[in-house]
Amino acid sequence: MFTKPQRAPRVQRALRLASGTAICLAVSFGLALPIPFLAPVLCALLLASANRPLPFKAAVILALAAMLTTGIGLLLIPVLRYYPNSGVLLIGLGLFVVFRFGLRGGNNLIVTFLVIGLTMISSAGVADFGLAVTVITAMVAGLFLAVLVGMFSHWLFPEPDNAPAPPVAPTFPASEVNRIALRATLIVIPAFLMALIDPATYLPIVLKAVNLGQQSSTTSARNAARELIGSTLLGGLLAILFWCALSLFVHLWMFFLWMLLFALIVARKLYGLNPSPLSPGFWLNSLMTLIILLGQSVQDSAAGKDVQTAFAVRMTLFIGVTLYACLMVYLLEQRQQKQVQGLT
């Protein structure tokens, strides 16, 4: 009796990540969900962070995290509106606590939800409560869709029975946790302040800053430019190539197929099927940047805006936020080195 040969675990993971991201993108845009690029971003993060489908307990925890995120964001709206200085300080403290929780072993997806609640929901609500409701709807719908697509992707490309256990996430010394959490907080705060001025324009910048804040936790000053700036530029280049390819024949099925191809190329690098000296975080950040830029361009096109000008402005802002993140990494690491030298 013959048994079907199993693919290598890394092959299954690459196929799972690419197919899940593409399906989630197509369904999200096909159903015209609010902020449609949020669902595939969450799905990519979910599939990249877990090699097994979410158990029921983890799904409940994620749902509770979404409720907590929503509540925190709504409660901070009146504080920001009537006591802006105190509100910004509270959000800065909250970001520090959340990033510290993530560095001490907390789930990255829960950290992302909490940071979105502290920044995107609260900043949107200051300008327009209806916009805050839109962000909440997008987050809840995006989470629900990402979990469903993630389960389907795990069924479609299951983890092999002989797959080794995933490596334990690196832990940071207690003395380093506060410094790295402060660095991530300082990276997100300027984008949040920009969103307070014009939430509709700068909310994608906040999402990019959140991604950079989490990526910076594993980045040193030596490779910050390559990891942060390089992944942002690559994501922008992939978005341009994707847009040009999609322009040949604009259709939802082609949107799905091109996303499947581009995500598969990145996933092969992320899982080491095509060897690369760059870290998995670099490739995941590139994929997320691609999705955010592409999603905004599609929405700009549907709204009749000048796509090229809007993309150029958004890419400039992305690069500016990334350069600022590199500066924070460098300054805080230099400060740490001076303190160590002073003690010795």
C-alpha positions, 0 to 999 in steps of 0.5 A: 500500500502506497502512502502519499509523500509528505512535503518538507515542513518549510515547503508547507509553511511557504505555501500556507503563508502565500495561499492564506495571504492571497485568499485573505486579500481577495476575500477582503477586497471582494467583500469591500471590508473597511480598511481591506488591507488590514485582514491580509496583514493580520493573516500573514502575521498569524500564519508566520507566527504559528505553525499550527492552527489556532486552538480554541483557547487561543482563538478565545484569547484573541477575541478577548484581546480584540475586545480589550483593544476596542475598549481601551481605544474608545476610553482614550478618545475623551482624554485625548480630546479634552486633555491632549497632553495627558492623553499622549502621555498615557498612550506612551505609557501604554505602548511601553507596557504593551511592548514590554509584555511582548518582549517578555514572551507575549504573543505578537498578534496580541501585541499588535492588537493592543498597539492598534487600539492604543493608536489607530482607534484613539486617534481616529476617534478624536477626529471623528467617532464614526472613523473610530467605529470604522477602524473597530469594524475593520479590526474585528472583521479582519481578525475573524477573516484572518482566523478563518483563512488561517484555519483553511490554509492549515487544512490545505497545507497541513504541518507534516507529522514529523515536523520539528518543534518550532524554536523557542523565541529568544528572550531578552535579559531583564536589563534590556527589556525596558530599553528595547520597549522604550525604543519601540515606543519612541518609534510609534509615537511620532506616527501616532501624533501625525494620525492625530492631525489627519487620521484618514491620511496617516493611519497606514503610517501608524500601522507601518510604525507598529510593524517597525517597532516590533521589528526593531526589537531584534535589530541592532544599530549595526544592521538597522539600515539594512533590516528596516530601510531595506525591507521598506524599500523592497516592499515599495519596489514589490508594490510598484511591480505588482501594480504594473502587473495588475494593470495589464488585466484588472480583475479580482482573480488576477489580484488573487493570483498576483498576490499568490505569486508575490507572497510565494516569492517572499515566503520562499525567502522567509523560510529559507527555501531560497537561501538569503543572508537577510532575516525572516523579519526582513522578509515579513516586513517587506510582505506587510509593506507590500500589502499596505502600499498596494491596498492603499493604491487600490483604494485610491484608484477606486476613489478616483485619486491620483494613484502615482502621486498618492503612492509617492507621498505615502512611500516618502512617509514610510521611508521617513518613519523608517529613517526615524526608527533607525535613528532611535535604534542608533541613539539608544544603543549608543547611550547604552554603550556609554553607560556600560563604558562608564560602569567599567 
